[in-house]
Structures are given as C-alpha cells and as structure tokens.
Amino acid sequence: MANDKKIRPVRKSLQEYARGIAGGLLFSFPLLYTMEVWWAGFTASPVQLLLMVLVTYLLLLGYNRYAGMRPGASWRSVFIDSVEEMGLGIVLAFAVLFVLNRIEFGGMSIEEIMGKVIVEAMAVSIGVSVGTAQLGSPEDEPEEEDEVKTEAKEAGWRTGLRSKVSLVVLALCGSVIVGGNVAPTEEVIVLAVGAEPLHILLMAVLSLAMSVVVVYFSDFKGTGHHQKKNLAFAITLDTCLSYLTALAASAFLLWFFGRFEGVDFEIAFAQCIVLGVLASLGASAGRLLIK
C-alpha cells in the first residue's frame, strides 16, 4: 500500500484499500461468526494477545516481502504495508463485531472489547494482505524490474534459501487461514479424544498425501516443474516443509485457544494431527492459490 504512494492516483489507492477490505472479509468471516473466538478474546491474557499481534505482524512481513505481488519492494515499503494492513484489520474487525452486536459499550469492559477486536483483527489482517495482492490486475502493481533481475541472477544456496523461505511463509499463511477457522471449535478435541492410534496415523498419511497431490499432480496455478533427477528429492523436501509448517501452525492455534489446558501429551499431539489435516491442505494449496 505504501509503495509509490506519493505519485499514485487517489483512485488507485482506493482500489487497493477496497481489495484489502474484500480479502479481509472473505477469509475471516467464519471466525467473525464463531463464538469460541469471541470467548478467546475475553479469556486471553495480555501476553497472549501481544504474542498473537507479533506473530501476525511477522507473517505479514514475510508474505509482503517474499510472496506478495512486489518482489522488488524495499523493506521500508514492506514494513509500512504491514502496519497499514494490520490497522485496516483492526478497523474491519471492530466494525463487523459492532454490527453483529458483539460489542456493547455499556455492558462490556474495555479489556473485553479490546481482546475480541485484537483476536479477530489478526485473522482479518492476513486476509487484507492476501486480498490486496491477489484481487487486482498485475498492471496495478508494477514490479521494480531492476531489483527483480538482480535477485534472479543470484546463484547457489541464497536463491534456494529464498525459495524455501517463500514456501514456508506461504504455507504458514495458508495454514492459519484454513486451520484458524476450525481450531477454536470443540470438534477438534472431540475427534482427538475419540481417535485410535490407527486413525491418527491415517490422518497424518492423508495430510501428506494431499500435500503431494495438490502441489505436484494438479494443474493449480503456480505448480513448479522439477527436473526428473531432482523430482523425488523436491517432493520429499517440499512436502515435509509444508506439513511441518502446518503442524507448527496447528500447535500455535490450539495453544492460543486453550485447547492444551488440562490434557495430556497424547491428546495434545492428537489434536495437532487432527487439525493438521485441514492446515496441511491450507499449507499446500495456500502457497499456490495465494501466491
């Protein structure tokens, strides 16, 4: 949003904000209508809220830097864009919760209102970032071609590292967007408690299989082409990175929504695998669809 703002026509800026609003609502409406998320905003401690804000901001930085529409953008523009997206997410979350009568100034403390808005706004902010980048035409955001060409000339481990960082960032965003809609619900722990070890194993195998199918054997936009001699290694590495990212996102979401409280390690692990089925789909498909 901040890139070239001084010379960008007002109409272009308004179009960009409109795309951000549409994306924010598109990806976050299920959470805005979920009672468990409202309750999480009331019960979350200040430390948890601060951590969630920090993690979300880091996700926005990563997405805008490595996976957005402007790979040549400067870090200064990325920082400003991320702040604007988070601010827009807060405004949208507050407005929707107020319209839904989930904010009552007379009957709620300022802490409860802030908790609800912050928890909801973090999901909205990611949607704003994705919507801003993806719902426009390529000519709306001209790339800085010189920087892109310079980066393309980089060889060896640095190019590979950038590719994997981009993969992880996209997988994490996709995991949070998809898994975040289910993590607050009771169904995850119900499935985890009722599952036998065989079911947990089958869920993990299903998650890995979906990752392979979605990324390498589909016609989705963005599917990479690998040389035959590197195909097996590429499939193994990317699938493992994607699934581990999905499990990490699942664990964080479940911890934040209090799903690990009062349960032993086996149930907590089972919950991660259960939610990981959805999160892994978001991780693999997300890095293609929101790329």
PLY file of the C-alpha trace (Angstrom):
ply
format ascii 1.0
element vertex 291
property float x
property float y
property float z
element edge 290
property int vertex1
property int vertex2
end_header
0.00 0.00 0.00
2.79 2.36 0.89
4.81 1.71 -2.27
4.83 4.74 -4.59
2.06 6.32 -2.53
3.28 9.90 -3.26
2.80 9.54 -7.00
-0.08 7.07 -7.07
-3.50 8.48 -8.03
-6.14 8.54 -5.32
-8.30 6.19 -7.39
-5.55 3.54 -7.37
-5.13 3.83 -3.61
-8.88 3.50 -3.06
-8.96 0.43 -5.30
-6.14 -1.12 -3.29
-7.90 -0.49 0.02
-11.12 -1.91 -1.45
-9.28 -5.10 -2.44
-7.85 -5.32 1.05
-11.28 -4.96 2.65
-12.77 -7.59 0.33
-9.94 -10.03 1.06
-10.09 -9.40 4.79
-13.79 -10.18 4.96
-13.58 -13.09 2.52
-11.02 -15.00 4.57
-12.16 -14.04 8.08
-15.97 -14.05 8.09
-16.17 -17.60 9.53
-14.06 -16.52 12.51
-16.06 -13.32 12.96
-19.16 -15.52 13.37
-17.55 -18.05 15.75
-18.49 -17.91 19.43
-15.31 -19.64 20.61
-13.24 -16.84 19.08
-15.28 -14.20 20.91
-14.67 -16.12 24.12
-10.95 -16.41 23.39
-10.76 -12.65 23.14
-12.26 -12.43 26.63
-10.06 -15.08 28.26
-6.73 -14.39 26.53
-4.06 -12.81 28.70
-2.27 -9.59 27.66
0.85 -11.65 26.95
-1.08 -13.97 24.62
-2.64 -11.03 22.80
0.74 -9.35 22.41
2.26 -12.57 21.12
-0.54 -13.01 18.61
-0.05 -9.46 17.35
3.69 -10.05 16.99
3.27 -13.37 15.17
0.68 -11.87 12.82
2.90 -8.92 12.03
5.81 -11.24 11.25
3.52 -13.23 8.94
2.50 -10.04 7.16
6.15 -9.02 6.78
7.02 -12.41 5.34
4.08 -12.51 2.97
4.59 -8.97 1.70
8.32 -9.47 1.27
8.59 -12.98 -0.17
5.17 -13.86 -1.55
3.38 -10.66 -2.46
2.96 -9.03 -5.83
6.04 -6.79 -5.49
9.15 -8.96 -5.03
11.32 -5.90 -5.65
9.73 -3.78 -2.90
12.04 -2.29 -0.30
11.91 -3.36 3.32
10.67 0.12 4.23
7.63 -0.33 1.99
7.07 -3.83 3.40
7.10 -2.54 6.98
4.65 0.26 6.18
2.36 -2.01 4.16
2.20 -4.49 7.04
1.32 -1.78 9.57
-1.42 -0.45 7.29
-2.86 -3.93 6.76
-2.93 -4.61 10.48
-4.58 -1.24 11.12
-7.20 -1.93 8.46
-7.78 -5.37 10.01
-8.45 -3.80 13.41
-10.92 -1.30 11.94
-12.75 -4.02 9.98
-12.91 -6.39 12.95
-14.29 -3.66 15.21
-16.88 -2.59 12.62
-18.17 -6.12 11.93
-18.31 -7.08 15.62
-20.20 -3.88 16.38
-22.70 -4.53 13.57
-23.17 -8.10 14.87
-23.86 -6.70 18.36
-20.81 -8.47 19.80
-19.52 -5.17 21.19
-21.59 -3.40 23.82
-20.01 -0.31 25.29
-22.39 -0.21 28.23
-22.11 -3.87 29.26
-18.50 -4.77 28.43
-15.22 -3.70 29.90
-12.63 -2.07 27.67
-10.39 -5.14 28.19
-13.05 -7.49 26.81
-13.73 -5.26 23.81
-10.03 -4.92 23.03
-9.49 -8.68 23.40
-12.28 -9.54 20.97
-11.17 -6.98 18.43
-7.49 -7.96 18.59
-8.11 -11.70 18.21
-10.47 -11.20 15.27
-8.33 -8.50 13.70
-5.30 -10.73 13.34
-7.16 -13.10 11.01
-8.67 -10.16 9.14
-5.22 -8.59 8.67
-3.88 -11.67 6.87
-6.94 -11.62 4.61
-6.36 -7.92 3.92
-2.76 -8.66 2.87
-3.77 -11.54 0.60
-6.70 -9.63 -0.88
-4.61 -6.55 -1.63
-2.06 -8.65 -3.51
-4.36 -11.10 -5.27
-7.62 -9.36 -6.16
-6.09 -6.85 -8.55
-4.61 -6.98 -12.02
-0.85 -7.28 -12.49
-0.56 -3.82 -14.01
-1.91 -2.26 -10.82
1.39 -3.03 -9.09
4.35 -2.66 -11.45
7.37 -4.53 -10.22
10.73 -2.92 -9.71
12.28 -4.77 -12.61
15.90 -3.91 -11.90
15.80 -5.40 -8.40
13.93 -8.46 -9.61
16.51 -9.06 -12.32
19.32 -8.64 -9.83
17.75 -11.16 -7.48
17.20 -13.58 -10.37
20.93 -13.56 -11.05
21.74 -14.74 -7.54
23.02 -18.31 -7.61
23.53 -21.25 -5.28
22.25 -21.52 -1.73
20.91 -17.96 -1.48
18.41 -18.46 -4.28
17.40 -21.81 -2.82
17.04 -20.32 0.63
14.81 -17.53 -0.64
12.62 -20.10 -2.38
12.23 -22.17 0.79
11.54 -19.09 2.93
8.82 -18.11 0.50
7.42 -21.65 0.63
7.28 -21.66 4.43
5.74 -18.18 4.62
3.00 -19.08 2.14
2.39 -22.43 3.83
2.11 -20.70 7.21
-0.36 -18.13 5.88
-2.44 -20.85 4.24
-2.38 -22.97 7.40
-3.53 -20.08 9.59
-6.29 -19.03 7.20
-7.71 -22.55 6.80
-6.88 -24.09 10.18
-7.82 -20.96 12.10
-11.47 -21.41 11.15
-11.61 -24.77 12.95
-9.03 -24.50 15.76
-11.36 -22.69 18.22
-14.16 -25.26 17.91
-14.90 -28.21 20.20
-14.92 -30.67 17.32
-11.12 -30.84 17.20
-10.76 -32.16 20.75
-13.79 -34.46 20.31
-12.14 -36.07 17.28
-8.77 -36.27 19.04
-10.20 -37.97 22.13
-12.19 -40.48 20.12
-9.41 -41.38 17.66
-7.41 -44.59 17.98
-3.66 -44.65 17.16
-4.50 -46.11 13.76
-6.79 -43.19 13.00
-4.08 -40.69 13.99
-1.62 -42.44 11.68
-4.11 -42.45 8.82
-4.78 -38.73 9.33
-1.06 -37.99 9.09
-0.74 -40.12 5.95
-3.79 -38.41 4.44
-2.30 -34.99 5.16
0.97 -35.89 3.46
-0.82 -37.48 0.51
-2.99 -34.39 -0.05
0.10 -32.18 0.04
1.77 -34.25 -2.66
-1.34 -34.40 -4.84
-2.19 -30.72 -4.57
1.30 -29.43 -5.23
2.73 -31.86 -7.78
-0.11 -33.68 -9.51
-2.62 -30.91 -10.08
-2.97 -28.15 -12.63
-3.19 -25.42 -9.98
-1.55 -22.14 -10.91
1.95 -21.97 -9.55
2.79 -25.66 -9.57
6.51 -25.95 -10.09
8.32 -28.02 -12.68
11.33 -30.03 -11.50
13.91 -31.96 -13.40
13.34 -35.69 -13.26
16.58 -36.35 -11.43
15.55 -33.95 -8.64
11.85 -34.77 -8.58
11.86 -37.27 -5.69
14.04 -35.03 -3.53
11.95 -31.95 -4.34
8.70 -33.75 -3.50
10.08 -35.06 -0.21
11.61 -31.77 0.91
8.71 -29.50 -0.03
6.09 -31.87 1.36
7.93 -32.24 4.66
8.43 -28.47 4.97
4.78 -27.85 4.16
3.49 -30.46 6.64
5.84 -29.41 9.45
4.74 -25.82 8.93
1.09 -26.90 9.09
1.70 -28.80 12.35
3.52 -25.82 13.86
0.65 -23.51 12.90
-1.86 -26.03 14.31
0.01 -26.25 17.62
0.17 -22.47 17.96
-3.53 -22.01 17.17
-4.59 -24.77 19.55
-2.38 -23.37 22.31
-3.74 -19.86 21.83
-7.35 -21.02 22.00
-6.64 -23.00 25.19
-7.04 -26.49 23.72
-3.95 -27.83 25.52
-5.14 -26.93 29.01
-5.90 -29.92 31.21
-4.99 -32.56 28.61
-2.04 -34.95 28.47
0.59 -35.01 25.75
-1.13 -37.77 23.75
-4.37 -35.79 23.41
-2.49 -32.58 22.61
-0.49 -34.39 19.92
-3.66 -35.98 18.54
-5.30 -32.55 18.30
-2.36 -31.26 16.26
-2.70 -34.19 13.85
-6.48 -33.72 13.58
-6.22 -30.02 12.86
-3.19 -30.72 10.68
-5.41 -32.42 8.10
-7.04 -29.07 7.33
-3.94 -26.99 7.99
-1.82 -29.09 5.63
-4.38 -28.60 2.88
-4.21 -24.87 3.53
-0.41 -25.02 3.55
-0.09 -26.87 0.24
-2.99 -25.28 -1.65
-2.49 -21.91 0.00
1.01 -21.43 -1.34
-0.37 -21.98 -4.82
-3.64 -20.06 -4.58
-2.40 -17.00 -2.64
0.96 -16.84 -4.36
0 1
1 2
2 3
3 4
4 5
5 6
6 7
7 8
8 9
9 10
10 11
11 12
12 13
13 14
14 15
15 16
16 17
17 18
18 19
19 20
20 21
21 22
22 23
23 24
24 25
25 26
26 27
27 28
28 29
29 30
30 31
31 32
32 33
33 34
34 35
35 36
36 37
37 38
38 39
39 40
40 41
41 42
42 43
43 44
44 45
45 46
46 47
47 48
48 49
49 50
50 51
51 52
52 53
53 54
54 55
55 56
56 57
57 58
58 59
59 60
60 61
61 62
62 63
63 64
64 65
65 66
66 67
67 68
68 69
69 70
70 71
71 72
72 73
73 74
74 75
75 76
76 77
77 78
78 79
79 80
80 81
81 82
82 83
83 84
84 85
85 86
86 87
87 88
88 89
89 90
90 91
91 92
92 93
93 94
94 95
95 96
96 97
97 98
98 99
99 100
100 101
101 102
102 103
103 104
104 105
105 106
106 107
107 108
108 109
109 110
110 111
111 112
112 113
113 114
114 115
115 116
116 117
117 118
118 119
119 120
120 121
121 122
122 123
123 124
124 125
125 126
126 127
127 128
128 129
129 130
130 131
131 132
132 133
133 134
134 135
135 136
136 137
137 138
138 139
139 140
140 141
141 142
142 143
143 144
144 145
145 146
146 147
147 148
148 149
149 150
150 151
151 152
152 153
153 154
154 155
155 156
156 157
157 158
158 159
159 160
160 161
161 162
162 163
163 164
164 165
165 166
166 167
167 168
168 169
169 170
170 171
171 172
172 173
173 174
174 175
175 176
176 177
177 178
178 179
179 180
180 181
181 182
182 183
183 184
184 185
185 186
186 187
187 188
188 189
189 190
190 191
191 192
192 193
193 194
194 195
195 196
196 197
197 198
198 199
199 200
200 201
201 202
202 203
203 204
204 205
205 206
206 207
207 208
208 209
209 210
210 211
211 212
212 213
213 214
214 215
215 216
216 217
217 218
218 219
219 220
220 221
221 222
222 223
223 224
224 225
225 226
226 227
227 228
228 229
229 230
230 231
231 232
232 233
233 234
234 235
235 236
236 237
237 238
238 239
239 240
240 241
241 242
242 243
243 244
244 245
245 246
246 247
247 248
248 249
249 250
250 251
251 252
252 253
253 254
254 255
255 256
256 257
257 258
258 259
259 260
260 261
261 262
262 263
263 264
264 265
265 266
266 267
267 268
268 269
269 270
270 271
271 272
272 273
273 274
274 275
275 276
276 277
277 278
278 279
279 280
280 281
281 282
282 283
283 284
284 285
285 286
286 287
287 288
288 289
289 290
